[in-house]
Amino acid sequence: MNDTTDKQLQLPEKITAIKECNFVTWSTANDLSAEFMQYFDDVRIPVVGIRHVRQWGVQVDDERAIPGHERTSIEDEELWEIVLEAKDGSNYEVNSRFVDPAPEI
């Protein structure tokens, strides 16, 4: 599996579990289309990589940019992308909130 995360970065518990088992299942709280999910195995989806992404927030100090919201601040967001292997061998990146570590078989 390709690990493109920073070696000094502490992985969240869920991401560590995914990294250790190398397989995921769809989480019950995902809003992915059924058509997209059909590209993957029904029971255990192979994980070929994990990627850490920081989506930078924004701070606006100018009321002209967003009227009525001077000093607006949007926090940075830490995202974890899981690279999945489809049945046909192609790879797709999904947000980690859409998957859970697969149970052992």
N, CA, C and O of each residue as an XYZ file, in Angstrom:
420
protein
N       0.844     -1.165      0.000
C       0.000      0.000      0.000
C       0.892      1.231      0.000
O       1.910      1.271      0.691
N       0.507      2.229     -0.774
C       1.229      3.488     -0.788
C       0.795      4.325      0.394
O      -0.399      4.537      0.606
N       1.751      4.798      1.160
C       1.463      5.646      2.308
C       2.061      7.006      2.021
O       3.270      7.193      2.154
N       1.226      7.963      1.628
C       1.728      9.289      1.291
C       1.515     10.272      2.429
O       1.492     11.484      2.215
N       1.360      9.748      3.640
C       1.207     10.624      4.797
C       2.577     11.005      5.333
O       3.562     10.301      5.111
N       2.628     12.111      6.028
C       3.856     12.562      6.676
C       4.229     11.544      7.754
O       3.385     11.159      8.562
N       5.466     11.117      7.767
C       5.906     10.085      8.711
C       5.791     10.540     10.163
O       5.673      9.698     11.053
N       5.821     11.845     10.431
C       5.719     12.362     11.791
C       4.270     12.555     12.238
O       4.019     12.827     13.411
N       3.326     12.418     11.325
C       1.927     12.680     11.611
C       1.300     11.529     12.384
O       1.467     10.366     12.017
N       0.586     11.849     13.445
C      -0.119     10.843     14.237
C      -1.421     10.495     13.526
O      -2.267     11.363     13.309
N      -1.581      9.225     13.165
C      -2.784      8.790     12.467
C      -3.947      8.643     13.440
O      -3.765      8.148     14.552
N      -5.143      9.068     13.032
C      -6.322      8.802     13.859
C      -6.545      7.293     13.978
O      -6.083      6.523     13.136
N      -7.246      6.882     15.017
C      -7.466      5.462     15.292
C      -8.099      4.728     14.101
O      -7.669      3.630     13.747
N      -9.102      5.325     13.498
C      -9.781      4.689     12.360
C      -8.826      4.498     11.179
O      -8.849      3.454     10.527
N      -7.995      5.492     10.902
C      -7.054      5.413      9.781
C      -5.990      4.358     10.068
O      -5.583      3.627      9.165
N      -5.540      4.274     11.307
C      -4.577      3.236     11.690
C      -5.165      1.854     11.455
O      -4.482      0.969     10.939
N      -6.422      1.661     11.829
C      -7.083      0.365     11.629
C      -7.194      0.029     10.144
O      -6.995     -1.122      9.755
N      -7.507      1.014      9.317
C      -7.586      0.797      7.865
C      -6.215      0.431      7.321
O      -6.089     -0.483      6.506
N      -5.192      1.139      7.767
C      -3.827      0.879      7.299
C      -3.371     -0.527      7.666
O      -2.687     -1.184      6.881
N      -3.743     -0.990      8.850
C      -3.317     -2.313      9.309
C      -4.037     -3.453      8.595
O      -3.424     -4.486      8.326
N      -5.317     -3.290      8.283
C      -6.044     -4.408      7.660
C      -6.046     -4.342      6.134
O      -6.291     -5.359      5.484
N      -5.778     -3.170      5.541
C      -5.702     -2.995      4.085
C      -7.004     -3.251      3.341
O      -6.999     -3.375      2.117
N      -8.112     -3.331      4.054
C      -9.417     -3.499      3.424
C     -10.435     -2.640      4.160
O     -10.312     -2.405      5.363
N     -11.449     -2.170      3.420
C     -12.522     -1.385      4.024
C     -13.878     -1.900      3.556
O     -13.978     -2.683      2.611
N     -14.903     -1.442      4.239
C     -16.286     -1.628      3.816
C     -16.921     -0.244      3.798
O     -16.368      0.699      4.364
N     -18.057     -0.117      3.163
C     -18.744      1.177      3.142
C     -19.330      1.462      4.514
O     -19.894      0.571      5.148
N     -19.201      2.687      4.970
C     -19.817      3.066      6.243
C     -21.320      3.218      6.032
O     -21.780      3.451      4.914
N     -22.063      3.086      7.094
C     -23.518      3.209      6.981
C     -23.941      4.657      6.776
O     -25.055      4.918      6.321
N     -23.074      5.590      7.102
C     -23.403      7.015      6.981
C     -22.719      7.640      5.774
O     -22.106      8.701      5.892
N     -22.816      6.997      4.615
C     -22.215      7.615      3.429
C     -23.316      8.010      2.461
O     -24.393      7.414      2.442
N     -23.030      9.018      1.663
C     -24.015      9.473      0.688
C     -23.511      9.265     -0.740
O     -23.835     10.038     -1.642
N     -22.725      8.227     -0.931
C     -22.234      7.890     -2.265
C     -23.340      7.201     -3.055
O     -24.208      6.541     -2.484
N     -23.299      7.358     -4.354
C     -24.333      6.746     -5.185
C     -24.141      5.233     -5.256
O     -23.019      4.729     -5.196
N     -25.246      4.530     -5.383
C     -25.206      3.069     -5.515
C     -24.442      2.679     -6.775
O     -23.761      1.654     -6.799
N     -24.553      3.489     -7.813
C     -23.838      3.219     -9.067
C     -22.324      3.226     -8.837
O     -21.615      2.358     -9.345
N     -21.832      4.203     -8.076
C     -20.399      4.276     -7.780
C     -19.950      3.086     -6.945
O     -18.905      2.495     -7.218
N     -20.734      2.728     -5.928
C     -20.350      1.642     -5.031
C     -20.329      0.285     -5.737
O     -19.666     -0.637     -5.262
N     -21.033      0.144     -6.850
C     -21.033     -1.112     -7.600
C     -19.686     -1.398     -8.257
O     -19.427     -2.533     -8.657
N     -18.828     -0.391     -8.375
C     -17.493     -0.597     -8.953
C     -16.606     -1.448     -8.050
O     -15.571     -1.947     -8.492
N     -17.002     -1.617     -6.789
C     -16.149     -2.244     -5.789
C     -16.737     -3.550     -5.275
O     -17.923     -3.831     -5.449
N     -15.876     -4.341     -4.635
C     -16.296     -5.596     -4.033
C     -17.390     -5.336     -2.991
O     -17.385     -4.307     -2.314
N     -18.319     -6.278     -2.874
C     -19.438     -6.113     -1.941
C     -19.044     -6.326     -0.485
O     -19.691     -5.794      0.418
N     -17.982     -7.104     -0.250
C     -17.634     -7.487      1.120
C     -16.407     -6.746      1.640
O     -16.461     -6.124      2.701
N     -15.301     -6.809      0.901
C     -14.040     -6.189      1.335
C     -13.422     -5.450      0.159
O     -13.159     -6.043     -0.887
N     -13.192     -4.166      0.332
C     -12.627     -3.328     -0.725
C     -11.143     -3.130     -0.439
O     -10.787     -2.629      0.628
N     -10.261     -3.518     -1.378
C      -8.820     -3.344     -1.153
C      -8.422     -1.862     -1.080
O      -8.900     -1.034     -1.855
N      -7.547     -1.560     -0.141
C      -6.998     -0.211      0.016
C      -5.596     -0.215     -0.573
O      -4.765     -1.043     -0.200
N      -5.329      0.710     -1.493
C      -4.000      0.780     -2.108
C      -3.218      2.012     -1.667
O      -2.058      2.181     -2.043
N      -3.845      2.866     -0.879
C      -3.128      4.038     -0.400
C      -3.952      4.865      0.570
O      -5.178      4.776      0.618
N      -3.241      5.667      1.335
C      -3.864      6.601      2.273
C      -3.163      7.935      2.087
O      -1.938      7.997      1.986
N      -3.946      8.997      2.043
C      -3.367     10.312      1.811
C      -3.951     11.319      2.794
O      -5.165     11.396      2.985
N      -3.066     12.082      3.407
C      -3.480     13.144      4.322
C      -3.546     14.444      3.541
O      -2.614     14.791      2.815
N      -4.653     15.160      3.695
C      -4.847     16.421      2.986
C      -5.266     17.476      3.999
O      -6.143     17.238      4.830
N      -4.643     18.624      3.926
C      -5.076     19.749      4.760
C      -5.730     20.768      3.843
O      -5.096     21.325      2.946
N      -7.008     20.998      4.089
C      -7.731     22.018      3.340
C      -7.622     23.306      4.144
O      -8.157     23.416      5.247
N      -6.923     24.271      3.571
C      -6.644     25.497      4.301
C      -7.908     26.311      4.484
O      -8.721     26.440      3.569
N      -8.062     26.856      5.672
C      -9.180     27.741      5.966
C      -8.906     29.123      5.392
O      -7.954     29.318      4.636
N      -9.734     30.056      5.754
C      -9.595     31.404      5.230
C      -9.944     32.399      6.342
O     -10.766     32.128      7.217
N      -9.297     33.541      6.273
C      -9.649     34.621      7.191
C      -9.885     35.865      6.357
O      -9.063     36.228      5.516
N     -11.009     36.512      6.595
C     -11.361     37.720      5.857
C     -11.377     38.880      6.841
O     -12.118     38.865      7.824
N     -10.554     39.882      6.567
C     -10.501     41.065      7.429
C     -11.135     42.272      6.752
O     -11.122     43.370      7.308
N     -11.680     42.085      5.574
C     -12.199     43.191      4.783
C     -13.693     42.991      4.562
O     -14.102     42.026      3.917
N     -14.505     43.892      5.090
C     -15.953     43.756      4.965
C     -16.398     43.828      3.508
O     -17.467     43.317      3.173
N     -15.614     44.443      2.639
C     -16.002     44.520      1.227
C     -15.981     43.145      0.577
O     -16.729     42.901     -0.370
N     -15.137     42.241      1.069
C     -15.060     40.893      0.498
C     -16.305     40.082      0.842
O     -16.877     39.425     -0.027
N     -16.721     40.123      2.086
C     -17.936     39.432      2.526
C     -18.690     40.419      3.417
O     -18.446     40.468      4.623
N     -19.598     41.201      2.845
C     -20.288     42.244      3.614
C     -20.940     41.701      4.885
O     -21.616     40.672      4.861
N     -20.726     42.410      5.994
C     -21.299     42.021      7.274
C     -20.508     40.954      7.995
O     -20.870     40.553      9.101
N     -19.435     40.489      7.387
C     -18.656     39.403      7.990
C     -17.176     39.753      8.086
O     -16.319     38.897      7.870
N     -16.876     41.006      8.409
C     -15.477     41.328      8.607
C     -14.934     40.491      9.755
O     -15.653     40.203     10.711
N     -13.721     40.117      9.666
C     -13.052     39.256     10.650
C     -13.636     37.839     10.648
O     -13.650     37.171     11.682
N     -14.112     37.389      9.503
C     -14.606     36.018      9.374
C     -13.427     35.068      9.289
O     -12.442     35.353      8.608
N     -13.522     33.956      9.967
C     -12.453     32.972      9.947
C     -13.050     31.580      9.771
O     -13.976     31.201     10.488
N     -12.526     30.833      8.831
C     -12.921     29.447      8.605
C     -11.702     28.593      8.920
O     -10.630     28.799      8.352
N     -11.865     27.643      9.816
C     -10.755     26.812     10.286
C     -10.214     25.897      9.184
O     -10.924     25.553      8.238
N      -8.942     25.511      9.328
C      -8.364     24.486      8.463
C      -9.102     23.178      8.715
O      -9.633     22.953      9.803
N      -9.131     22.322      7.705
C      -9.787     21.023      7.859
C      -8.795     19.922      7.500
O      -8.156     19.964      6.449
N      -8.678     18.948      8.380
C      -7.811     17.796      8.149
C      -8.640     16.701      7.486
O      -9.642     16.260      8.048
N      -8.237     16.264      6.312
C      -8.962     15.228      5.583
C      -8.060     14.021      5.381
O      -6.844     14.152      5.243
N      -8.664     12.862      5.366
C      -7.948     11.629      5.061
C      -8.612     11.001      3.848
O      -9.798     10.674      3.880
N      -7.845     10.833      2.777
C      -8.355     10.194      1.568
C      -7.858      8.762      1.526
O      -6.676      8.494      1.742
N      -8.764      7.856      1.248
C      -8.442      6.440      1.149
C      -8.520      6.073     -0.329
O      -9.543      6.300     -0.976
N      -7.439      5.506     -0.861
C      -7.393      5.110     -2.269
C      -7.847      3.657     -2.354
O      -7.216      2.756     -1.801
N      -8.962      3.452     -3.064
C      -9.571      2.132     -3.168
C      -9.331      1.529     -4.541
O      -9.234      2.242     -5.539
N      -9.238      0.206     -4.579
C      -9.089     -0.510     -5.848
C     -10.437     -1.099     -6.242
O     -11.039     -1.863     -5.487
N     -10.904     -0.735     -7.433
C     -12.178     -1.240     -7.949
C     -11.996     -2.654     -8.490
O     -10.874     -3.146     -8.609
N     -13.116     -3.301     -8.817
C     -13.071     -4.668     -9.352
C     -12.264     -4.750    -10.641
O     -11.625     -5.767    -10.907
N     -12.289     -3.677    -11.451
C     -11.563     -3.689    -12.724
C     -10.100     -3.270    -12.587
O      -9.390     -3.169    -13.587
N      -9.641     -3.025    -11.351
C      -8.244     -2.667    -11.112
C      -7.973     -1.176    -11.073
O      -6.861     -0.768    -10.739
N      -8.952     -0.355    -11.404
C      -8.746      1.091    -11.359
C      -8.815      1.586     -9.915
O      -9.381      0.920     -9.048
N      -8.238      2.755     -9.668
C      -8.165      3.319     -8.319
C      -9.043      4.557     -8.199
O      -9.141      5.358     -9.128
N      -9.675      4.700     -7.045
C     -10.517      5.853     -6.748
C     -10.199      6.342     -5.343
O      -9.997      5.538     -4.432
N     -10.153      7.668     -5.165
C      -9.936      8.255     -3.847
C     -11.279      8.644     -3.248
O     -12.097      9.287     -3.905
N     -11.504      8.248     -1.992
C     -12.726      8.639     -1.289
C     -12.356      9.185      0.082
O     -11.318      8.830      0.642
N     -13.192     10.031      0.607
C     -12.991     10.566      1.947
C     -13.145      9.438      2.956
O     -14.005      8.572      2.795
N     -12.326      9.443      3.982
C     -12.338      8.359      4.968
C     -13.665      8.246      5.715
O     -13.954      7.196      6.289
N     -14.464      9.285      5.718
C     -15.752      9.193      6.423
C     -16.728      8.260      5.714
O     -17.729      7.854      6.304
N     -16.452      7.914      4.453
C     -17.337      7.028      3.693
C     -17.026      5.548      3.885
O     -17.777      4.692      3.418
N     -15.923      5.241      4.568
C     -15.522      3.839      4.727
C     -15.182      3.528      6.183
O     -14.890      4.419      6.980
N     -15.229      2.239      6.499
C     -14.828      1.731      7.812
C     -13.843      0.593      7.593
O     -13.868     -0.044      6.540
N     -12.973      0.323      8.568
C     -12.077     -0.834      8.431
C     -12.911     -2.107      8.263
O     -13.923     -2.289      8.940
N     -12.479     -2.975      7.363
C     -13.210     -4.228      7.126
C     -12.951     -5.204      8.266
O     -11.842     -5.260      8.798
N     -13.967     -5.971      8.642
C     -13.751     -6.985      9.678
C     -12.869     -8.107      9.146
O     -12.822     -8.356      7.941
N     -12.182     -8.771     10.045
C     -11.347     -9.916      9.666
C     -12.235    -11.056      9.191
O     -13.337    -11.261      9.700
N     -11.730    -11.798      8.195
C     -12.493    -12.976      7.741
C     -11.727    -14.239      8.017
O     -12.204    -15.330      7.707
